[in-house]
């Protein structure tokens, strides 16, 4: 029996999943959360399928041992590769970041031309393309891996000349293809919205999967009657490498809520 006071569990390969956690806290301020950032083994975007599956199982098991009532896979790579297997293995709800973003993109596009940017593993998996085509076979999907965006965000470079040049190099093709909707298929990318929007122009709608995932979490908690009604949520952070950098970079994503983090061994 799931407990209303049990936490929402969130895991990511590192720090980027804090954009998802931020949206969950904004949407559900009464809920407790437990966040696991697998910082020692990041990034997942260049790992093999077998490795990503193993890491995703281990991360989910850690959260379930903490007694969470739902697991949020706040990593596009893990979602693309491991979500269905996680749902098969565990009895509590498991939510990924791809399906909510796809649903928003389907509603947003007016001309059935959707772009997707993400890590190499996410793009190579074809998960967004498959999900978009399954929802609407008429949609044209244009995808591009943008691996340099992640280190730029973690360096705190989100709006300077280097970001502008990188955005131009990665996104020029989307201008040429004429997409009207772009899915930000990596949890780091929402921090680059300003630069992306400036290059692509206001006519392209940006889909932030973090926002849509938070809405999905609320829907699921309400459906299974485990939404917390009272109090203010508490937030715990665990990492698999030195906490200092996580705290420093994490505050760019989540502000002062990232007060401390506990290191666990892997």
C-alpha distance (Angstrom), angle and dihedral (degrees) to the residues before:
residue distance angle dihedral
X1 . . .
X2 3.79 . .
X3 3.81 117.0 .
X4 3.80 121.7 -135.3
X5 3.81 90.6 -140.5
X6 3.81 92.9 53.6
X7 3.78 114.7 108.6
X8 3.77 132.8 -105.4
X9 3.80 106.5 -113.1
X10 3.80 118.4 -142.3
X11 3.79 127.7 -179.0
X12 3.77 134.7 -177.8
X13 3.78 136.9 167.3
X14 3.79 87.2 -104.8
X15 3.77 138.0 -43.9
X16 3.81 106.1 -22.8
X17 3.80 93.5 79.4
X18 3.79 87.7 71.7
X19 3.82 86.5 82.6
X20 3.81 86.9 63.3
X21 3.80 92.0 44.4
X22 3.81 90.0 50.0
X23 3.80 91.2 55.7
X24 3.82 91.5 46.1
X25 3.82 91.3 52.3
X26 3.81 90.7 47.5
X27 3.81 92.6 49.5
X28 3.82 96.6 38.6
X29 3.83 108.9 28.3
X30 3.82 93.7 165.3
X31 3.79 93.9 58.3
X32 3.80 124.4 99.3
X33 3.80 115.7 -133.6
X34 3.79 138.1 -161.0
X35 3.81 116.5 -161.2
X36 3.79 125.2 -165.3
X37 3.79 118.5 -167.7
X38 3.80 112.2 -171.0
X39 3.79 90.6 -151.3
X40 3.82 95.4 156.7
X41 3.80 91.9 62.0
X42 3.80 101.6 34.7
X43 2.94 137.1 158.3
X44 3.79 103.9 54.4
X45 3.79 92.4 178.5
X46 3.80 93.6 85.3
X47 3.83 97.8 39.6
X48 3.81 127.6 103.6
X49 3.80 122.2 -98.2
X50 3.81 91.3 -109.9
X51 3.79 92.2 52.4
X52 3.81 94.4 47.8
X53 3.81 90.1 49.6
X54 3.81 91.9 51.8
X55 3.78 93.8 47.3
X56 3.81 91.8 46.9
X57 3.81 92.2 52.4
X58 3.80 91.8 48.1
X59 3.80 92.7 48.9
X60 3.80 92.9 48.5
X61 3.79 91.8 48.2
X62 3.81 90.4 52.6
X63 3.80 91.4 53.2
X64 3.81 93.1 45.6
X65 3.81 89.5 51.9
X66 3.81 85.6 56.9
X67 3.81 88.0 59.3
X68 3.81 99.6 -112.0
X69 3.80 119.5 171.4
X70 3.80 96.0 -146.1
X71 3.81 135.6 16.9
X72 3.79 119.7 -139.1
X73 3.81 114.2 -162.6
X74 3.80 97.3 -149.4
X75 3.79 92.5 -178.2
X76 3.78 121.7 89.8
X77 3.80 92.5 -153.5
X78 3.81 93.4 52.4
X79 3.79 90.7 43.8
X80 3.79 91.9 51.1
X81 3.79 94.4 48.3
X82 3.81 108.2 26.4
X83 3.82 112.1 23.6
X84 3.81 98.7 98.6
X85 3.82 92.4 46.2
X86 3.81 91.4 48.4
X87 3.80 90.3 52.0
X88 3.80 90.3 49.8
X89 3.80 93.2 50.1
X90 3.81 102.8 43.5
X91 3.79 129.9 56.3
X92 3.82 98.0 -149.0
X93 3.83 121.3 78.9
X94 3.82 115.8 -81.0
X95 3.81 118.3 -162.9
X96 3.80 127.1 -169.8
X97 3.77 132.0 -163.6
X98 3.81 100.2 -120.6
X99 3.82 104.7 67.7
X100 3.85 95.1 50.6
X101 3.81 91.4 49.3
X102 3.80 92.0 47.7
X103 3.81 91.8 52.2
X104 3.80 90.7 52.2
X105 3.82 91.9 47.6
X106 3.82 91.0 51.5
X107 3.80 89.5 53.5
X108 3.81 93.1 44.0
X109 3.81 103.6 49.5
X110 3.78 117.8 89.1
X111 3.80 98.4 179.6
X112 3.83 100.3 36.8
X113 3.81 93.6 -113.8
X114 3.81 113.0 125.9
X115 3.80 129.2 175.1
X116 3.80 125.1 -154.9
X117 3.80 127.6 -162.8
X118 3.80 124.2 -173.7
X119 3.79 146.6 121.2
X120 3.78 121.0 -47.3
X121 3.82 92.2 -102.1
X122 3.81 93.5 48.8
X123 3.79 93.2 49.2
X124 3.81 94.0 42.8
X125 3.80 91.0 50.3
X126 3.80 89.6 62.6
X127 3.81 89.0 -144.8
X128 3.80 95.2 138.7
X129 3.79 93.0 44.4
X130 3.82 92.0 49.7
X131 3.80 92.6 47.2
X132 3.81 93.9 46.8
X133 3.81 92.8 47.1
X134 3.80 91.5 46.6
X135 3.80 89.8 54.2
X136 3.80 94.6 43.7
X137 3.83 120.1 4.5
X138 3.81 90.4 -164.9
X139 3.81 93.5 65.3
X140 3.80 118.2 109.3
X141 3.81 110.2 -142.7
X142 3.80 123.6 -156.9
X143 3.80 116.3 -173.9
X144 3.78 136.4 -175.6
X145 3.80 134.1 178.8
X146 3.81 111.7 -130.9
X147 3.82 105.0 -172.8
X148 3.82 96.6 164.1
X149 3.80 92.9 61.9
X150 3.82 92.6 74.4
X151 3.83 98.4 57.1
X152 3.81 90.1 43.0
X153 3.80 91.0 56.8
X154 3.79 93.5 45.3
X155 3.82 89.3 50.4
X156 3.79 88.0 54.2
X157 3.81 92.2 -113.8
X158 3.77 101.5 136.5
X159 3.79 103.8 135.4
X160 3.80 115.1 24.1
X161 3.80 139.6 99.0
X162 3.81 93.5 -81.5
X163 3.80 90.8 54.7
X164 3.81 90.6 47.1
X165 3.82 91.9 52.9
X166 3.80 92.6 45.4
X167 3.80 92.5 48.5
X168 3.80 90.5 50.7
X169 3.82 91.9 50.3
X170 3.80 93.4 49.6
X171 3.79 101.7 35.3
X172 3.82 104.2 40.3
X173 3.80 90.6 94.7
X174 3.80 91.8 57.6
X175 3.79 90.0 56.9
X176 3.78 89.8 52.3
X177 3.82 94.0 47.3
X178 3.81 91.6 49.9
X179 3.82 99.9 -131.1
X180 3.79 115.3 176.5
X181 3.83 95.8 -163.5
X182 3.81 130.1 45.6
X183 3.79 123.6 -168.0
X184 3.80 113.5 -146.9
X185 3.79 93.6 -141.1
X186 3.80 98.1 -174.3
X187 3.79 126.7 63.7
X188 3.81 92.1 -128.5
X189 3.78 94.6 57.7
X190 3.84 99.9 76.2
X191 3.80 87.6 72.3
X192 3.81 87.4 62.7
X193 3.81 94.9 52.1
X194 3.79 93.8 113.0
X195 3.81 94.4 54.3
X196 3.81 93.1 41.6
X197 3.79 92.8 48.6
X198 3.80 91.9 46.7
X199 3.82 91.6 54.4
X200 3.81 98.4 41.7
X201 3.81 96.2 38.1
X202 3.78 131.8 -129.7
X203 3.79 93.5 -70.9
X204 3.81 92.0 75.4
X205 3.80 115.2 77.9
X206 3.81 114.4 -141.4
X207 3.81 115.7 -143.0
X208 3.80 113.2 -150.4
X209 3.79 106.1 -160.2
X210 3.82 90.4 -162.7
X211 3.80 92.0 66.3
X212 3.79 92.8 47.0
X213 3.82 92.7 46.4
X214 3.82 91.4 54.2
X215 3.82 89.3 53.7
X216 3.81 89.4 50.3
X217 3.83 91.5 51.3
X218 3.81 90.0 53.3
X219 3.80 91.5 49.4
X220 3.82 92.8 50.6
X221 3.82 94.9 46.0
X222 3.80 90.2 50.1
X223 3.80 92.1 47.0
X224 3.80 94.1 52.9
X225 3.83 92.3 39.9
X226 3.81 98.3 -121.0
X227 3.81 100.2 116.2
X228 3.80 112.2 132.1
X229 3.81 111.4 -119.0
X230 3.81 103.8 -170.6
X231 3.78 143.0 36.6
X232 3.78 132.8 25.4
X233 3.78 120.6 -70.4
X234 3.80 124.1 -110.7
X235 3.78 122.2 -144.8
X236 3.81 128.5 -146.8
X237 3.80 125.8 -170.6
X238 3.80 128.9 -157.8
X239 3.81 128.1 -178.2
X240 3.79 136.1 -178.8
X241 3.82 95.9 -139.5
X242 3.82 136.8 39.3
X243 3.83 108.7 -37.3
X244 3.82 96.6 -146.1
X245 3.79 97.2 79.2
X246 3.80 91.8 41.5
X247 3.80 90.4 55.1
X248 3.81 93.0 46.1
X249 3.81 96.2 47.3
X250 3.79 93.1 33.8
X251 3.78 91.1 63.4
X252 3.80 88.8 63.5
X253 3.81 86.8 61.9
X254 3.80 102.8 34.3
X255 3.79 109.3 14.2
X256 3.79 122.4 -140.9
X257 3.81 93.0 -16.6
X258 3.82 86.4 88.4
X259 3.81 95.2 75.8
X260 3.79 98.0 146.2
X261 3.79 142.8 -11.1
X262 3.78 132.6 -152.0
X263 3.78 119.2 -134.0
X264 3.79 116.9 -135.5
X265 3.79 126.3 -167.7
X266 3.80 121.7 -112.1
